[in-house]
Amino acid sequence: MPATSNSASPRVSTGVPELDTILGGGLTANRSYLLEGTPGSGKTTIALQFLLEGVRAGEPGLYITLSETAAELREVGRSHGWALDGIELFELVSEDGLHPESEQSILDPSEVELGETIAGVMECVDRLRPARVVFDSLSEMRLLAQNSLRYRRQILALKQYFSTRQCTVLLLDDRSSDPGDLQLHSIAHGVITLEQAAQEYGSERRRLRVVKMRGVKYRGGFHDFAIETGGVAVFPRLVAADHHAEFSDALVSTGIDHLDEMLGGGLSPGTNTLLNGPSGVGKTTTAVCCGLEAIQRGEKAAYYLFDEGVTTMLARSRAMGMDLQPHIDSGMLQVFQIDPAELTPGEFASWIRRAVEQDGVGFIAIDSLNAFLQAMPGEKYLLLQMHEMLSYLNQQGVITVLILGQHGIVGDVRSEIDLSYLSDTIVLFRYFESRGNVLKAVSVAKSRTTEHQSSIREFRLARGGIQIGDPLKDFEGVLTGLPNYRGSTPLMSAEPAVGEG
């Protein structure tokens, strides 16, 4: 990554706050930058935001267009609720230029057209004296030049011209040239690349990358972004090492006494706990109970639902004697129902950051990781992103509860994904058979921060809440689902159970 320049060059905002963050404070003033991307990737939207930010700062802006008409640009602005007042829209190819009488017959048309184009740009800039300029687009200049030498010479001439006029310039390019042609990259002071990719299911995904930025320490790698009504929203890649907070490491209760005992005293702030087991065994109810206990301590909680609807979750919790609605109304609990097919990992990480840093959330539950991870099979490095997000939450002192569903009921129970290495604590839930009944058991398989118990206990969901019995000392093979009973330890008294989705 480039080192920070020693010179105190002034910075200008791009109009997208998160992009300014990635750039370490914005663009260096009075330089020319390349903004490249295929059609539809968001170049025009970012360019207009860049100019509108200049209008707000009292800096005159100029949009020079060879590819779109002024009417089309105003329509783009209206779609975002923007009035482009204060921005000069200059069309280099007007209706007059398309008239047959304007055609040349003595000189090579490309020489005349390119020369007139450059002259038109210079005349407009000299007349308006803008502080910010957008040139859309270089692909048309490439066509007019007809050969790479002439094209490079003209781009260099434009860059030199703009630098003497104290302009900060965005040069747009649709990447229609040879992919190996990096002429523009070498000429521009900085390069930002926009990409979009269609998924097999769900909306397309967009991301950007700062390829180069001279004299600036920027945040490298890919960053997700979305085009929304009102402009581009960028979600900077989360780097856990950049975020540290002071917090107490005193153990806190789960709200279930026997589970606290099994965990060696409770949950540690700044750790994550994985609730692992088959469907219906009680994972969600346990997570909700932990969240309610956090609220009783005065901490705000956030619950991210990927599997079921909010209404279903609230109804089930109410049936267990845990009414969540008053806490939602008071603002202590936030419940989000998420469609993972419409959400990028970067956007989800930004939601998490907003909950922690802006809303003061101290407890987070993600239910479940199966839906989140499986809904985005094209995201190659999703597990690494999850690791970064969990590291961030740990460093913020947040208690995180993760729910991971497993296939099967008894016998061979397994997960399609292995997240054990990501988890500080693992709580296993299992079904087992006894005397013609299907019962449930819970055990703590791992804890990095406490000396946990290794016992296996019966687990029951009842209308009075969660019940955990004594260790099943006289059973062998409970985790296999088919135990042998070798003793006289009684099971908990039979009580009408409440189903768990």
N, C-alpha and C positions, 0 to 999 in steps of 0.2 A: 504494500500500500504506500502511496506517495507520502513523503514527509511534509510536515507543515512548513509553509514558507515563513521566513523571518520578516518579510516586509508586511507592513500593516495596510494591506490593500483594502479598500472599502468593499463591502458585500452588498448585494441586492437580493431581495427575496424573489423566489420563483412564483410566489402566489399559492404554493402548496406547502403548508407548514411542515408536514412530515418529510417532504423531499428536501426542504432546507435543513432538517435535522440530519438526513443522510449525507448531505453535502457539507456538514460541519458549519452551517451558518448561512448558506446560500451561495450564489454565484459571485465570483470576483467581478467587480464592475469594469465596464469598458473592454470586454473581451468577447470573442465570438465562440459560440458553442454549437455543437451538432446534436440535434434531437432526432434520432432515427427510429423507424419502426414501420412495419407493414401497414397498408391502409386499414383503418379501423382500430388501430392500437391505442389511440388517444393523443396523438401529436397535436392536433388542432386545439383540443380542449386545454391541454397544458399551456400551449402558446397563448391562448386567450386569457387564461388565468394569470400568466406572466405579465401581460400588458395591462390587465385590470388592476393588478397589484401596483403597477406603476402609476396608474391614474389616481389610486388612493393615496399614493405618496407624492402626488403633484408632479409626476414625471410624464412628459408627453410620450405617447406610444404610436408606432407605425406598423401596420400589418401589410406587407407587400406580397401580393398573391399572383401567381401564374397558374395555379391549379384550380382555385375556387373563385367564384364571383363574390362581390361584396354582399349581395343579397343572400347567398348561401351561408356566409359567415355570420350575418345578422340572425339568420334562422337558427344556427347552432347556438348563438348566444341566448336567444329566446327560449330554446329548449331547456336551458339551465337557469332561466330566470334572470339573465343578465341583459342590461342595456349597454351597448358598446359605445356610449357617449364618451368622448374624450380620446377615442382611439381612431386614428386616421386609417381608413381602408383604401389601399391603392392597388388597382387592377392594372397589371402591366399589359395584359391583352384585353383591350376593350372592343366594343362593337365596331369602332372605326378601323381597328387593326384587322378585322375580319373582312372588310369591304374589298371586293376584287380590285378596285382602283389603287389600293394600297400595296399591291404586289410589285416586286422589283423584277426587272427583266435583264439588266446589264450585269449586275454583280451577283455573286453566289448568294442565294437567299439566306443561307445559314449565317454568313458573315454579317449581312445587314441586320438580321433579326437579333443576333447575339449582341452586336454593337449597340443597337437601339435599346435592347433590354438593359444592358449595363448603364447606358446613358440615362435611361428613365429612372433607374434606382438612384443614381447619384443626384439627379435633378430634384427628386422628391425629398431625399434626405437633406440636401442643402437648403431646400425651401422650408421644411418643417422643423429641422433641428431636433429630432426626437432623442430621448435618452434611452429608449428601449425600442428595438426593432425585431420583427419576426419576418423571415424570408421563407416563403412557402411556394414552391419547394425546389430543391436542387436537382431533382430528377428532370424537370423541364429544362433547366440550364444545361444538363448533360446532353439532352437531345439537341438543343440548339448548337452546342459546341461541336458535336459529331466526332470528335476524337479526344482522347484522354489528355494529350498535351495542352490543347487549347482550353479544355475544361479546367484543368488544374491551374493554368495561368490566370484564368478569369476569376476563379475562386480566391486565389492568392491576392489578386488585385482588389477584390471586394473586401477581403479581410483587412488589408492595409488601409483601404479607404475608410472603413468603419472605425478602425482604431484611431485615426486622426480626427474623427468627428465625435469622440467621447460617447460612443454608443455601446450598450450591452445588447448583443445580437443572438437570437436563436435561429439557426439554419435548419430547416426541416428537410428530411430526406426519407423517401419511402423504401429504401433498400432494394431498388430495382436493378442496381448495377451488379456486376460479378461479385459474389460473396467474398472472394479473395481480394477485392479492390479496397484497400485501406487508405486511399489518398486523403479522403476527408478526415479520417482519424488523425493523420499526421499533421494536417493543417489546423484543425480546430484546437482551441485552448482546452476544451473539455468535451467529452462525448457521453451522452446518456442514451441507452438502447431500451426500447419498449418492445415487449413480446406479448403475443396472445396465442392461446392454444385451445382448440376445441376438445372437450372431454367426451368419452363414450356416452356419458349421461350427465345431465346438469348443464349449467351455464358455462361459457368459456372462461378460462382463467387468464389473468393478465399479470405480468410481472415486469419489473424494470431493473436495470443494472447500470451503475456508473462505471463505464469502461475506463475512463481516464479523466483526470482533473488536475491540471498542473498547479503545483504550489499549494495544494489543499489536502488535508487529511480527511478522507471521506470513509463512509462505511461501505465496504465492498460486499460482493455477493448479490444474490437476487432478492428483491423485495416485492411482495405481492401488492397489487393495487386494483382498484375498481373504478369504473366510470359511473358516477351516480348523478342524479339531478342536483345541480349545484356545483359540479366539478369533479375532479379526480381526487379520490381518497387513497393515500399511500399508506401501507402498513410496513414500517421498517422492520427488517429482520431482527428478531430478539437476540441480544447478546447478554447472557446472564452475568458475565463478569463486570458489566457496566453498572450493575444495580446491587447495592448492598444497603442493608438497614440494620439498626440495632434492635434487638428484641430479647425478651426473657425466654430462657429455655426450660422453665419450670413445667413439669408435666401437668396436663389438664385432663379432665374426665371425658369419657365418651358418652356419659349419661347412663351407662349400663355397668353396675358395680362389678359383676363377675367378669365382664370383658376387660374392665380396667385391671383386675387382678391378673388375668391371663396376659395382658400386655406389659406387665411389670410396673403398673402404676398409672397408665393412661397413655395419651398421645403427646408427642413432643412437638412444640411449635417449630416450624421450619423443617418439617418432614412430610412425606407423603405416605399414605397407607393404601394398599391395594386389597380390595375385597374381592376374592376370587371364588367362583363357584357356579354351579349350573343354574338355569333359569328357575325362578320361583322359590329359591332357598332362603331368601331374606336379606339380600345384599342392599337393596334400595332402602328398606326399612331401617337397617342399621345405619346407613349413611344419613338418612333424615334425622334419626335420633341423635347422632353426633352433631349435626348442624343445629338442632334445637338446643342442645347443651351449650354450644358456642354462643348462641343468642342469649341464653340465660346468663352467661358470663359478661354480656354487654358487647360482644363482637358481632359485626355484621357478617352475614353469610350469603353465598351465591351458589345456586344449583343449576348446572347446565345439563339439560335433558336432550339426549340424542335418540332415545328409543321410544318413549311414550309421550303422550300429550300432557300438558300442565293440568287439565281438568281431571284426567285419570289419576295422576299422582296425588292431587289434593284430596280426591275422594278416598283413595286407598289409605292415605295417611290419617284422614279423619276417622276412618273405620278402626284404626289402631289406637285411637285416642290421642292423636297428634294433629291438632288443628293448625295448619300453617297460614291460613288466610289473615289472621290478625297481625302476624309478623310481616307478611307481604304489605299489608296496608300501612304499617308503621314505618316501612322502609328498611327494617332490619334484615329482611330476607328478599333476595332477588332470585326469581326462577325464570330461566330462559329456555324456551323450546326452540331447538335448532334443527334446521334442515341441512345436513352436512353436504348434500349435493350442490347447495348454493353457497357454500362457505369455503374459503381457502384457509389453509393452516395459518398463514400470516394474519388474516383478519381475526381468526379465533384468538390468536396470541394477543392481538391488540385489545380485544374485549377483556381478556384476563388482566392485562396491564391496567386498563381503565378502571376495572372493578377494584383492584388493589390500590392504585395510586390516587385515583380521584374519589372513589366511593368509600375507601377505608375498609374494604372487606378483609377479614382475617381467617375465614373458613371457606373453602371451595370444594364442591363435589362435582365430578364429571361422570355422568351416567348415560351411556357406557362407552368405554374405549372401543368396543367392538364396532359399534356403528360409526364412530368417528374415524377409525383407521380403515375399515373396510369400504367406506363410502368414497374413499379417495385412493383407489389402487394405483393411480398414475403418479402419485406423489412419491418419488423414489426415496427421498430422505425424510419421510414423515416421522420415523422413529427418532431420528436425530433432532428434529424440531421439537418433538415431545420431550426429549431429554433436556433440551435447552429451556423449555418452558417450566418444567418441574424444578430445574436448578434455580431458575429465577424466583419461583414461588418459595422455595426453601430459603433463599437468601433474604427474602422479604419477611420471614417469620410466619408465613401462612401455613395453616394446617390444611392439607389437601387429601381428599378421599377419592380414590379412583375405583371404578367398578368395572370388572372384567368378567363377562359371561363365558361359561365353558359348555362344550357339547357333551351330551349324555346325562343320564340321571344317576345310575350306579355302575359299578364296574369301571370300565375304561373311560374316564372323564378327562378331556383334554381341551386345550386352547389352540386356536389357529395362530396366535401371536404370543410371543414370549416377552413379557414386560417385567419379569422378576428382577432383572438387573437394574431397572429404573426405580424400583420401589425400595423405600427404607423399611417398611413394615409390610408383611403379607399375612392376611387373615384368610384361612381356608374354610369354606362352607361345603358340607357334603350331605347327601342323603344316605341313609342306611336302613336296612330292613331288620325288623325285630317283631316276633310274635304276630306275623301277618300284617304289620303296619309299616308304612314308610315314614321314618323319623329323620330328624336333621341333627347334624353335629357341627361344631365349630372348633377350630384350633388356630394357634398362632404359629406360623411356620418360620417367621424371620422377624427380627427387630434389630436395627443397627444402633439404637440409642438406649435400649433398656434390656434388663435381664428378664426375658419373657418366660412364661410357663410353657412347658411342652405338652401339657395335658390336652386331652380331647374331651369336650363336654357336649351334652345334649343341648340343642338350641330349639326354642319353640316360639312361634308367633301366636300371641293370644290377644284378645280384645283389651286386656289390661296393659299391653305393651310386650316388649321382648323379655323372654325368660331364658336364663342359662342355668343349667343344672350343675351337679357335682361332677368331678372327673369320672369318665367311664372306665374305671380301673379293671372291671371284670370282663371287658369286651376286648376282643382282638380282631383286627381287620376292619375297623369302622371306616377308615378312609377308602377302603376298597368297595364299600357299599354292602358287603356280604360278611358281617362279623360273626365270630363265635362267642357265645356267652359262657364264661367260666367263673361264676361266682354268685353273689347274692345282692350286689348293689342295685337298689331300685331305680327305675326311671322316674321322671317327673310325672305327677298325676295327670291323667288325661284331661284336657280342657279344650273346648271347641277352638280350633285353630282358625286363623285368618289367612286367607290366601295371599300370596306374594306374586306379583306379575314379573 
